[in-house]
């Protein structure tokens, strides 16, 4: 009869051996032949997304990269670089995916699948980002199989290259807007039951505390949305539908006073496209004609056309998603082709020069639903 196994808890020798093994693992060099100080510098300079991926190389690498001091050091050295994160949908295959673009090299990286129902409808989600924290937040959405809005809050972090679920919203929402004001995410309006029942409620998400709190309600439910944050105020409009069948409505949220006000008439009537904020300046890519770009002048409450190159309509076909990256306009179009508009100012007039970044052929059937800037 075989002798019974002795557990390590009752075997001092085995316990001593396991402690020695742990000490040996901790003393393993990060990179053989290099001092750990030099090896840590090598890991610090690994670009996104490889830094998160190399955690699986060894236990010592995972310890080093997940150490809070390592993250602080990376931020203090200003090593995170801006990437464009695009949420896209292929109608023919019903496939959804997030991918990140390095605008310096033109390289794309596909993110891990987002944890959401397969029957979800991409336009029903609202997306926002905390750029400097490398955090992406995806809210709400609609389940096409049930025709019902959801409360979901899904968070992606570049530091881990992983998704996680957070505290859900108090109200199910779909087809709504969200924006980052002072590090908190505002969820504005939307549809509650996917049957035209508009929501006036506004909720604010604190990503540090993972909590939701109510804000002042919208003065009225808006038919369609485009929004952006300029300074510390959020501007929401339904005026991007062209041609106008009625006078568009627009509202402005002031977080300091927790109030909504009517948008100024000039801003409201001239907001005729997809908006983007570059260097604190609001611009729109118009949804008509040759897609002229306009910049808003808050002193005069008017829009001025941007000169320079004509918008490359042939290469960048609607639908658009846009974001500002390092003082440039980044437009993601059908097939995920990207246009980078380099802005310059001469004698108080804005000009733009376009550079095209064709997408891989694998993205040909995809259309952009959201475009967010994150530093990674």
N, C-alpha and C positions, 0 to 999 in steps of 0.2 A: 504494500500500500504506500502510495507516495506521501511524502511528508507535507504537511500543510504549509502554504506560503506565509511568510512573516511580513506584515505590513511595515512600511518605512517608519510609521509612527512608533512601533514597538522595537525598532532596530536602530540603536544609536549610530552604528557604523554606516548604515544606509543613509540616515539623515545627514551625517557629516559629509558623505560623498555628494549628496545632492547640493549641499551648500557650497562645496568646492566647485561643482559644475557651474553653479550660478555665478560665482566669483570669476571663473575662467571666461564665461560668456561676456560678462561686463568688461573684462580686461582685453577682450578681442580687439585688435586694431580695426578701425573703420575700413581702411585700405592698407593691406599688407605692404610694408616697406616705407610707409609715410607716417609721420607723426599725426596724431589725431587732430591737432590744430590745423594742419595743412589739409587733411582729408575733409574736415568740416567746411573749409573754404570751397573745396571742390563741389561739395553737395549744395552749398549756398548758391553757387552760380549755375546749377542745373536749371534750365528753363522749364516753364509750364509746357506740358503736363507731366514731364518726366520726374519731377521732384516727388510728386505724390505716388507715382507708379513704383519708384525704386524702394518704397517701404517694404516690398515683398522680397527684396534681395537678401537681406539678413536681419536678424534681431537687432544687431548693433546699429544698422542704418535706420531702422524704424524708430529706435529709441532716440537717435540724434535728430531726425527730421520732425518728430512729434514733440520734442522738448519745447516748452514755451519760450525759452531763451533763444532758440534757433529761429523761431518765427519773428521775434522782436528784432533780432539781428538783421534778418532779411529786410524788414521794413525800414530799419534805421539806415541801411545802406542804399535805400531807394532802389532795390533790385526788382520789385514787381513792375511788370510792363503791361501796357494796355492791350487787351484782346477784345475781339468782337464776338459776342455769344448770340447765336441765331437759332430761334425756334422755328422749325420748318415742317411742312406737311405735304405728303404726296397723295393727291386725290385718287389716283388710279389704284394705288395699293393700300390706301388708308394708313400709311406708315407715318409716325411722328418721330422726330429726332432733334436733339440739340447738338450743335457743333460749334467749335470755337475757331476763329480765324486769327492768325498772326498777321496783322497788316504790313509788317516789315518784310516778311519772307513770302507772304501769300499762301502759307501752309495752313491746312485745315486739320482739326482734331475732332473726332466724333466722341461725344460724352457718353457715359453709361446711360442706359435707358432710364427715363423718368418714371417713378412709381405712380402710375395712374391707370385708370381703367382703359382697356384697349378700345372701347367704344367712345372714348372722349373726342370732343370736337375742338380742334386747336383754337379757332377764333373765340371760343367761349372763355378761354383762360385770360387772365391779366398777369403781366410780368413786370417786375421792377428789380432794381439792383442796388446794392451798396458797393459802389465801385472799389473804393480803397480797402474795404474789408474782403474783397474777392467773394462776395456773397450774392447769389441769385435767388429771387423769391418768385414762385409761381403760385397763383391764387385761383380758387374757384374752379370754373369750368362747367361743362354740361356733359352728361352721359347720354349719347345719342340713342342708346338702346332703351333707356327709361324716360327720355325727354325730361330730365330733371336737373336742376342746378345743384352744385356741390359746395361744401364749406372748406374744401381742402386747402392746406398751406404746405407747400413743398419747398424745401431749401436745398440749394447746391452750394458747396464751398470748394473753391479752387485749391485750397490747401490740402484737401483729402481726395479731390476728384470723386466725390460721392454725394448722393442725394439722401435726404432724410425728411421725415414728416414732422411738422411742428403743430402747435396748437391751432385747431381749425377756427375759421371765422365764425362769428355768432349767427350770421345770416348767409344762407346759400345764395350764390351769385354766379351769373354767367353774362358774357357780353358786356363787360364793364371795364373801367380803367383803374390803374394804380400808379403811384409815383412815390419817389423818395424825397421827403422833406426833413432836413436836419437829422438824417439817420433813422427815420421812422417811415414805415410804408403806409400810405393812405389808400384804402379801397373805396372807390367812389361809384355809387349808383349800381346800375346793372338790371338784369332780368332775374326774377326770383324763381319762376316756374316755367320758363321758356315759352310762355304763351302771351308775351306782351305786357306782363304785369311789372311795370318799372319800379325800381327801388330808389327811394330818396335817401336812405340811410347811408352814412359814411362811417367807416371804422378805421382805427389806427393801430398798426402792429408795431410793437417794440421787439426787435430781434434779439436784443440783449436779455430781456426778461422773458421772452417768448409769451407775451400776453397781448390781448386785444382790448381796446377801449373805444367807446363811441365818441364820435365828433358831431359837430353841428350838421344837421341834415341839409340836403340840397334844396334850394328854393323850388325846384320843379324837376321832374324826370326828363332827361334829355333823350332824344330819339337815337342818335348815333354819337360816337365819341372820337375825339382826338384830344390829347392832353399833353402837357409838359410842365416841368418845374423850372422856373426862372428865378434865381435868387432863392428866397425862402417862401415863395408863393406858388401854388398850383393853379394852372389855367386849364379849364375844361370847356370844350366846345363841341357842338354838333355841326359846325359850319364847313366840314370838309366834303360834304356831299354836293356834287356839281352836276347839273345846274340847280340853283336854289329853287325849290318849289314854294318856300316861304322864308321869311327872314330868320336866319339862324340865331340860336340862343347860345350864350356863353357866360360862364361864371368863374369867379376867382376866389380861392381859399386862402385866408390869412391865418396861419397857425398861431400867431401871437395872441390874437383875439378870438380864435375859434369861430370865425364868421365867414359867410359866403357873400360876395357882392357881385353885381352885374359887371360883365366884361365891358370895357370901353368900346364904343361903336366902331371905331376904325379898326381895332384889333379883331373884333368879332366878324365884321363884314369881309375883311381881307384874308381871313384864315381859311384858305381854299385848298388845303392839301395836307400832306403828312408833315408833321413838325419835327424839328431837330434844334437843339440848343448847342451853340458853339461859342465858347468864350463868353458865356453869359448873354449871348445875343440869340433871339428867337428867329428862326427861319422856317419857311415852308416850301416844300416841293409841290407845286400846283398839280392838281388832278385833271387839268384840261390842257388842250393844245399840245405844245412841245414841252410841257412840264417846266415852265419857267420857275426860277427860284426867287423868292422875295424875302427881304429882311424887315423886321418890324422896328420902327423908330418910336420909342415910347415918349419922346419929347413932343412929337407932332401927332402921335396916334395915327400914323400912316405906315404903309408898306412900300418899300422901294425895291425895284427889280435889281437883281445882282447881275453885273456885266461879266465879260469874259467869255469862256467857252459855252457853247450851247449844250444843254443837258443831253447826254448820249442816249436818246430814246430807243434807238435800234438795238443797242446792247443791253440796256437796262429797261426791261419791260415790266409793267405793273403786274401784280401788286408790289408795293414798296414797303420796306421797313428801314428806319434810319436811326443813326446815333452820331453824336459828336465824339471824335477821337483825336486828341492832341492838336486841337485847333482846326481840324478838317471835318468835312461832312462825309460820313460813310453811309452809302445807300446799298442795301441788299435787295436785289430784284428777283424776278422769276428765274428759276434755275439756279438761284443763289449766286449769280454773277454779282460782283461788287464794283461799285464806282467810288473812288476816293476824290472828293472835291477839295482842292487846296485853296483856301481863302486868302486873299490879300486885300489890302486897302490902300488906295492911292487918291489923294485929294478928296478925302471923305467919301469915296465911292468904293463899294465892295466889288471884287472880281473873283471868279472861280476858274480853276484849271483842273480838268478831269483826267484821272488815271484809271484804267480799267484792270480789274483782276478777274479773269475768267475762272469760273468754278470747275471742279473736276466733273467729268462726264457722268459720274455716279449720282450727282445731285441734279441732273437734268429735269427730273419730274417734280422737284420740290419747289414750293412757294414759301416765302418767309411770312411768319405770323408775328414775330417779335424780334427786336434786335437790341441787345443790351451791352453796355461797356462794363468790363471788369478788369481789375489789375490782378495779375497772377505771377 
